[in-house]
Amino acid sequence: MPMPPYQVFCYTKDCKNLAKYKIAARWSDGVVGELKTYGLCCEECAGIWLERGRQRFAESGLTVGETLEPPGIYLLERGLRDQTLQRQCELEKRLLALT
């Protein structure tokens, strides 16, 4: 039996909006690759979460063979796996220009 759909809310405390974006970075250990999630957020909170992700990225340490790209903003779409989520480069540029 398929799982019923559920709503995903923004991770920002006291924010009641549905999450629209995934703040994540492409990670690999040389064999497996995935998006490392830093947060799920609504459009209004995307700048805050992108900055948080970039700070955590700067503090991260990698082991031999691991790779980690800088975090970006990916559009959440129901039913799609990480590998097919579309990166929102223009939104990233706009938000990073504000910081």
N, C-alpha and C positions, 0 to 999 in steps of 0.2 A: 504494500500500500504506500503510495507517495506521501511525503510529508506535506502537511498543509502549509500554505504560504503564511509568513509572519512578517511583521513590520520591524525594521531595524531603525533604531533611533540614534541621533547624534550622541557622541560620547561626552560632549560638553555638559558639565554639571548644570542642572536646571534648564537646559535647552530641551524643548518639547518637539522640535522638528524631526522629521524623518531624515535619516542619513541618505545623502545623494552621492557622496564621494568616499573613496577609500584612499587614505594617505599611506603609501607603501613604497618599498624599494625592492628592486629585483635582487635576489640573493641566490647564490649557488655555492655548493661545496665541491664542485667539479663533476658531480654525478647527478645530483638532483637540483632543480631550480624551482623557485617559488617567489611569490610576493611576500615580503616581510611587512606585516601590517603595523603601522604606528597609530592608526585611529580611523574611525568612521565618523563622518561629519556631514552636516548640512551645508548649504551654500554660504550662509552667513558666517559659519565658524571655520571655513576652509583655510583661511589665512593663518589663523591661530594654530590649527593642527599641522599645517605644512611647516610652520616655523618650529613647532615642537618636534616634529619628525626630523627636521634638519639638525636640531640641537642634539637629539639622541644619536643620530647618525655620526655626528662629529665626535661623540664620546665612545662610539662602539669600537671594539677590538675584534680582529679577525684572526682565525687560525690559518695555518698553511693550507693553501688550496681554496680557501673561501674567497668569494667576491661579493661585493655589496655596492650597488649603485646609489647615488643620492636619492632620497625620497621624492616622489612626485604625486600628482593627483590623478586618480583613476575613477572613471565614471562607474558607479555600481549599477549593475544590470542583473535582474533576477534570472537565475538559471545559467549564467555564464561563469566559467571557471577563470581563475586568476590570469591564465595565459592569454585570454581573449578580451580582457577588460581594456578599454581604450584610454590611453593617457591623455590628459587635458593640458597640453603644453602651453596653449595660449593663456589659459586661466592661471597656470603656474607663473608665467612671465609677468602677467598683470599683478598678481599678488606679491611676488618677490620684488617688484619695482616699488611697492608701497612700504617695504621694510627698510 
